[in-house]
Amino acid sequence: MRYHDAAINPEERWVGGMRNRDQDIILESVAELLEQQSQLLPEQSERLMRQMVSNNEQLLAEAHTMKAIDQALPAQLPPPLPPNLSLQVRKKKGSTKKRALTGAEISERQQGALTRAQKRARVIQENQRPPSPPKRRTRAQRAAAILAEQQELEAMEDM
């Protein structure tokens, strides 16, 4: 049974491929080489055998290096990287073509906002006026004022 044969033994078939297919391919290849070797002259047979041995040694060396590479890999994935906190999105809605701000741009904006807030606080302290009375009074306020005036007049009359 060759690699590209259409006739496949259904007992060897499983979901995803063939059971032991890699071993079957290797055994078929070696069997074919041994059959060809038996038909050669002794010198040619010896030469073919030495080539097979050297090729097997090379393949074994490659297999050992692949195994060493696989063992050098960690068994688990490394932990995920933390999110980059120096980048902040400008807008959460709207155009998505705008880029995020860098840490330097963010600090510049924060510094500007802080200086503006300090200037506003200084101006408010310099121009502090007494609070002006409300221009319009409610009915309850007017009634309270009239009542207070009447009580003052009664208090003056009683004296």
Buried (B, 14 or more C-beta within 10 A) or exposed (E): EEEEEEEEEEEEEEEEEBEEBEEBBEEBEEEEBEEEBEEEEEEEBEEBBEEBEEEEEEEEEEEEEEEEEEEEEEEEEEEEEEEEEEEEEEEEEEEEEEEEBEEEBBEEEEEEEEEEEEEEEEEEEEEEEEEEEEEEEEEEEEEEEEEEEEEEEEEEEEE
